[in-house]
Amino acid sequence: MQEIIKKALERGQRALSEYDSKKVIESVGIPVTREKLACSGDEAVVLAEEIGYPVAMKGCSDKAAHKTEMGLVKLKLTTADEVRKAYDEIVGKGVELDGVLVQEMVKGDREFVIGLSRDPQFGPCVMFGIGGIFTEVIKDVSFRVAPLTELDAEEMIDEIRMKKLLGEFRGSPAVDRKQLVKALVGIGDIGYKHNEIAEIDINPLIIAGSSPVVVDALVVLNNPN
């Protein structure tokens, strides 16, 4: 983690790419999507076949915080031809990229959000709530000041209004609360121990079966440059 942050700061980056953001998050034991970077259409096809269809593809860059709006996201690709076409379209947007992420499509009906921000008075704070495209509309979230105890994380989970989504839902098992608690505590630890990190946005955190998986993430840096 520290090496990723150090190199990004040396390059004057204001944020990490999705790929590097997930590496930081994964370092505290939080599950992330299986994904690899492709630098050609043929390589993207090879990686898609290794990961297994369907796949998602995303332009990977520290300058692409809003990938969907920039046309850098392609979902539910099921054939080699679709992957090659998606690669060409993403690269054709003219954005400076580290490569194109080839990523597993995570199946799950429940989406949550985990965030980290720095309050001028309280310092690093962790947020948990309902995620996906309705995060800003529903605004069903809870907060705690980092570092978090497991009890803090349990209380955060129980404070959201739609906490019933954490139980058995549409034939899916209840969410593995231990993993969710570990994720919240882990994000708090990152914020508490690494002042170089200004914000973390994990959205969505999809529940695949019973396990939370980070599907998209952004780490914003405190870069003096």
N, C-alpha and C positions, 0 to 999 in steps of 0.2 A: 504493500500500500504506500509506504513512505516514498519509495523510489518513483512510483507513478506520479505522486503529488509533486515531488521535488523537480522532476523533469518538466512537468507542466508549468510550474512556476518559473523555471528558468527560461522557458519559451514564451513567457508572458501571457499564457492562456488565462482566460477569465472563468473557464469551465472545463470539465473533462468530457471527452466523447462518451457516448452511451457504453461502448465496450470497456473503456477504462473506469467509468463510473461503477459498472457492475463488478469489476475486479476489486474495487475498494469495498463495496458492499459485501461481496462474497468472502472477503478476508475475515469477517467476523462471524462466518458460519451461516449466512442467510442464503437459501437456495436461489439461484438465478437460472434463466433460460440457457439451454445448450445452444451455443452459437460460435461461429468462426468468421474471420474476415476474409473476403475474396477480393482479388485484384484483377480478375478477368471474368468474362462470362463463362468460359469453360471451367475455371476453378469454382465458380459459384455452383455450377451443376454438380460437380464432384462432391462439394460440401453438402448440398441439398440431399444427394443420394445417401451420404453417410449419416446425416441427421435423420432423414426419413420425411417423406411428404405427408401432409402439406407443410410448407415453410413460409416464413415471413422474410422480407428483405428490406434493409434500411440503409440509407446513406450514413456513413459513420464519420463524424467530424466534431471537434470541439466548438465549431462555429454553427452547428445545426441543432440548436436547442429545440426548435419548433419544426421537427422533421415532417410531420403530416402536412402542415400548412405549406411547406416548401416543396411538396410533391416527392419526398424522399422515402416514402413508405409504401410497400406493396405487400398485401396479405393473401393468405390462402392460395399459394402457388402450388400446383399439383403435378406439373410436368417440366421436363428439361427445357422445352421451348418457352414456357411461361417464365422460367427462371432467367434464361438468356435475354428475353425481351425486357423483363423487369430490370436486369442489370444495366442494359443499354439506356433505358429511360431514366434511371436514377443518375447514372454518370452524365447523361446528356443535359442534366439541369444546370451544369456549369459551376457547381459548388465544389470548393476544394475539399477533397475527401481523403481519409486514411485508407479507405476501402469500402466495400459494401458488406454489411453484416448479413449472414445467412443464419436464420434463427428458427428454432422449433416453434410451431404454433401450439401454445398451451391451451388446453380445453378446460373451461370452467365458467360457470354462470355467475360466480360471486367475485366482485372486484373491490379491493380496498386501497387505501393510500397510506403511506408512511412518509413523514417529512421531518426535516430538521431545519430549524432557523435559529438566529441569534437575536435575542431580545436585548435592547440597550441596558435594561435594569437587571434581568434575571440570567442573561447569558444563554447558552445552548438549550433549546427546548425541543421536545419531540412531539409530533402530532400523529394521531391515528384516526382513521375514519373511513367513510364510504368513498370508494374511488371510481375510476372510469370517467366517462365524458360528463357525468352529472355532479362531479365533485363540487364545482363552484356553485351549482344551483341548489343542491341538497344541503350542503354545509353541515353535515352530521359528523363532527369531529370532537376529539378530546386532546388535551395537552398535559404535559408534565415537564418540569425542569430536569435536565440531565445533571449527573448520571441517574439512571433509573434502577430501582430494585425490581425484582420479579413481582412483588406486590404492587408497585406502581404500575407496571405494565398490565397486570390483571385488572386493576381498577380502571385503567384507560379503556380496555376492551369492553368492560361492562357499562361504561358511561355513554356509549353512542346509542342513539335512539333505535337504530335498526339492528341491535345486537342479536336479534333472532336469526339473522342471516348466518350467524356463526354456528348455529345448531344444525341438525339434519335438515336438508333443503333439497326439494325436488328429486328425491331419490339419492342424493349425494350424502356422504357421511358428515358428521360434525367436523368443524375445523380443528386441526391439531393445535390446541391452545399453547402447548409447550413450545412449538416451533414459532408461533406468533409472538409469544412472550420473549423468546430468545432474539427475535428480529428487532423488537422495540428496544430491548436492553442494549443490543449491539449497536444500533444507530445512535443511541444516547452516548455510548462509550466513544464512538467515533467523534462526535461533536465535542465531548468533554476533553478528549485527549489530543485533538488535532485542531488547533486554532486556525490552521491554514484553510480549513473547510468552512465556508460561510453558510451554505445551504445544501440540503439533500432532498430530492423529490423522487419518490418511488411511486409511480402511478402508470399503469395499474399493478397491484400485487394481486395476482389471480390465484384463487383456491382451486388447485388441480387435485380432484379427489378430496383429500383432507389436508393437503400440504400447501402452504403459501409459497408462491414462486414469483420472483421479481421479473416482470416482463419488460418494463421500460424504467429508466432511471437517469437522473441528472445530478451531478455533483458540481456545485458552484464554488469557486475558490475565492479566498481573501488574498487577492494579488495586489501588492503595493504598486505594481507597474500599470 
